[in-house]
């Protein structure tokens, strides 16, 4: 990791790949969760989907199964 890289746990938003690495949930599963209506942790930047880290953590914390 180079000196200018922000650690995942400090980022506000994550790519799907970073969210998968961070949570140990598969990329395809995270992508399907982001496509769900009213997903609380999706952030659209143009056509790109990003994951709001804190909301994603809260979502996982409140679930028994995904």
Residue frames as a rotation matrix with the C-alpha (Angstrom) as fourth column:
UNK 1
0.587 0.809 0.000 0.00
0.809 -0.587 0.000 0.00
0.000 0.000 -1.000 0.00
UNK 2
-0.314 -0.739 0.596 1.48
0.681 -0.613 -0.401 3.33
0.662 0.281 0.695 -0.96
UNK 3
-0.817 -0.159 -0.555 1.54
0.553 -0.491 -0.673 6.32
-0.165 -0.856 0.489 1.38
UNK 4
-0.854 0.498 -0.147 -1.31
-0.518 -0.838 0.172 8.11
-0.038 0.223 0.974 -0.44
UNK 5
-0.488 0.694 -0.529 -3.77
0.047 0.626 0.778 5.19
0.872 0.355 -0.338 -0.30
UNK 6
-0.283 0.512 0.811 -6.65
-0.934 -0.338 -0.113 5.56
0.216 -0.789 0.575 2.15
UNK 7
-0.990 -0.049 0.131 -7.35
-0.088 0.947 -0.310 2.33
-0.109 -0.318 -0.942 4.09
UNK 8
-0.565 0.821 -0.088 -10.74
0.277 0.289 0.917 0.77
0.777 0.493 -0.390 3.30
UNK 9
-0.093 0.583 -0.807 -12.02
0.980 0.196 0.028 1.19
0.174 -0.789 -0.590 6.87
UNK 10
-0.468 -0.110 -0.877 -11.53
0.436 -0.892 -0.120 4.98
-0.769 -0.438 0.466 6.57
UNK 11
-0.977 0.111 0.182 -13.20
0.128 -0.374 0.919 5.48
0.170 0.921 0.351 3.18
UNK 12
-0.520 0.853 -0.055 -16.69
-0.605 -0.413 -0.681 6.97
-0.603 -0.320 0.731 2.99
UNK 13
0.666 0.711 -0.224 -17.63
-0.652 0.409 -0.638 4.99
-0.363 0.571 0.736 -0.12
UNK 14
-0.310 -0.724 0.616 -16.29
-0.283 0.689 0.668 1.76
-0.908 0.032 -0.418 -1.54
UNK 15
-0.400 0.172 -0.900 -16.25
-0.878 0.210 0.430 0.16
0.263 0.963 0.067 -4.94
UNK 16
0.728 0.678 -0.105 -18.11
-0.639 0.726 0.254 -3.14
0.248 -0.118 0.961 -5.20
UNK 17
0.353 -0.693 -0.629 -14.74
0.159 0.707 -0.689 -4.94
0.922 0.143 0.360 -5.22
UNK 18
-0.657 -0.590 0.469 -13.59
-0.313 -0.352 -0.882 -3.10
0.685 -0.727 0.047 -2.06
UNK 19
0.022 0.764 0.645 -16.92
-0.994 -0.053 0.096 -3.82
0.107 -0.643 0.758 -0.34
UNK 20
0.788 0.228 -0.572 -16.55
-0.280 0.960 -0.004 -7.51
0.548 0.163 0.820 -1.21
UNK 21
-0.134 -0.933 -0.335 -13.01
0.209 0.304 -0.930 -7.60
0.969 -0.194 0.154 0.17
UNK 22
-0.627 -0.094 0.773 -14.06
-0.589 -0.592 -0.550 -5.66
0.509 -0.801 0.316 3.29
UNK 23
0.050 0.821 0.569 -17.12
-0.993 0.101 -0.058 -7.78
-0.105 -0.562 0.820 4.08
UNK 24
-0.862 -0.391 0.323 -16.16
-0.329 0.916 0.230 -11.18
-0.386 0.091 -0.918 2.66
UNK 25
0.246 0.932 0.268 -19.43
0.072 0.258 -0.963 -11.13
-0.967 0.256 -0.004 0.68
UNK 26
-0.277 -0.394 0.877 -19.20
0.819 0.381 0.430 -11.94
-0.503 0.837 0.217 -3.03
UNK 27
-0.918 -0.153 -0.367 -19.15
-0.053 -0.867 0.496 -9.26
-0.394 0.475 0.787 -5.70
UNK 28
-0.734 0.679 -0.003 -22.26
0.151 0.167 0.974 -10.66
0.662 0.715 -0.225 -7.41
UNK 29
-0.082 0.710 -0.699 -24.21
0.970 0.217 0.107 -10.71
0.228 -0.669 -0.707 -4.14
UNK 30
-0.432 -0.128 -0.893 -23.26
0.496 -0.860 -0.117 -7.11
-0.753 -0.493 0.435 -3.32
UNK 31
-0.991 0.069 -0.113 -24.19
-0.132 -0.532 0.836 -6.04
-0.002 0.844 0.536 -6.86
UNK 32
-0.436 0.889 -0.143 -27.61
0.507 0.374 0.776 -7.68
0.744 0.266 -0.614 -6.51
UNK 33
-0.066 0.373 -0.925 -28.15
0.961 -0.226 -0.160 -5.96
-0.268 -0.900 -0.344 -3.14
UNK 34
-0.736 -0.296 -0.608 -27.26
0.185 -0.953 0.239 -2.60
-0.651 0.064 0.757 -4.73
UNK 35
-0.911 0.411 0.032 -29.89
-0.024 -0.131 0.991 -3.17
0.411 0.902 0.129 -7.45
UNK 36
-0.405 0.796 -0.450 -32.67
0.907 0.412 -0.088 -3.73
0.115 -0.444 -0.889 -4.90
UNK 37
0.173 0.542 0.822 -35.27
0.336 -0.817 0.468 -0.95
0.926 0.195 -0.323 -4.66
UNK 38
0.781 0.174 0.600 -34.53
-0.368 -0.648 0.667 1.49
0.505 -0.741 -0.442 -1.83
UNK 39
0.379 -0.747 -0.546 -31.11
0.756 0.591 -0.282 -0.03
0.534 -0.306 0.788 -1.09
UNK 40
0.965 0.121 -0.234 -29.91
0.248 -0.719 0.650 2.05
-0.090 -0.685 -0.723 1.89
UNK 41
0.358 -0.914 -0.193 -26.21
0.137 -0.153 0.979 1.90
-0.924 -0.376 0.070 0.99
UNK 42
0.112 -0.307 0.945 -26.07
0.983 0.174 -0.060 2.52
-0.146 0.936 0.321 -2.77
UNK 43
0.222 -0.108 -0.969 -24.60
-0.015 -0.994 0.108 5.75
-0.975 -0.009 -0.223 -4.11
UNK 44
0.561 0.010 0.828 -24.82
0.804 0.231 -0.548 6.47
-0.197 0.973 0.121 -7.84
UNK 45
-0.014 -0.601 -0.799 -22.03
-0.116 -0.793 0.599 8.55
-0.993 0.101 -0.058 -9.33
UNK 46
-0.441 0.050 -0.896 -23.20
-0.895 -0.104 0.434 8.87
-0.071 0.993 0.090 -12.90
UNK 47
0.468 0.598 -0.651 -23.85
-0.653 0.730 0.201 5.28
0.596 0.331 0.732 -13.94
UNK 48
-0.441 -0.747 -0.498 -21.35
-0.101 0.593 -0.799 3.89
0.892 -0.302 -0.337 -11.43
UNK 49
0.742 0.668 -0.054 -22.64
-0.083 0.172 0.982 2.21
0.665 -0.724 0.183 -8.26
UNK 50
-0.496 -0.857 0.139 -20.66
-0.256 -0.009 -0.967 2.73
0.830 -0.515 -0.215 -5.06
UNK 51
0.223 0.493 -0.841 -21.25
0.649 0.568 0.506 1.42
0.727 -0.659 -0.193 -1.54
UNK 52
0.272 -0.071 0.960 -21.73
-0.598 -0.793 0.111 3.81
0.754 -0.604 -0.258 1.40
UNK 53
-0.507 -0.655 -0.560 -19.49
-0.066 0.678 -0.732 2.08
0.859 -0.334 -0.387 3.94
UNK 54
-0.917 0.119 0.381 -21.21
-0.394 -0.115 -0.912 3.04
-0.065 -0.986 0.152 7.21
UNK 55
0.044 0.998 -0.054 -24.70
-0.978 0.032 -0.207 2.27
-0.205 0.062 0.977 5.87
UNK 56
0.197 -0.083 -0.977 -23.40
-0.518 0.837 -0.176 -1.04
0.832 0.541 0.122 4.48
UNK 57
-0.825 -0.538 -0.172 -21.92
-0.100 0.438 -0.893 -1.95
0.556 -0.720 -0.415 7.87
UNK 58
-0.636 0.662 0.396 -25.22
-0.677 -0.234 -0.698 -1.08
-0.369 -0.712 0.597 9.58
UNK 59
0.267 0.732 -0.627 -27.18
-0.928 0.370 0.037 -3.13
0.259 0.573 0.778 7.03
UNK 60
-0.131 -0.410 -0.902 -24.99
-0.186 0.904 -0.384 -6.18
0.974 0.118 -0.195 7.68
UNK 61
-0.928 -0.277 0.248 -25.05
-0.261 0.014 -0.965 -5.64
0.264 -0.961 -0.085 11.45
UNK 62
-0.394 0.873 0.286 -28.88
-0.792 -0.164 -0.588 -5.82
-0.467 -0.458 0.756 11.45
UNK 63
0.349 0.504 -0.790 -29.18
-0.852 0.523 -0.042 -9.00
0.392 0.688 0.611 9.34
UNK 64
0.306 -0.195 0.932 -29.06
-0.511 0.792 0.334 -12.66
-0.803 -0.579 0.143 10.26
UNK 65
-0.092 -0.280 0.956 -28.80
0.658 0.703 0.269 -13.77
-0.747 0.654 0.120 6.62
UNK 66
-0.137 0.013 -0.990 -28.22
-0.596 -0.800 0.072 -12.11
-0.791 0.600 0.118 3.29
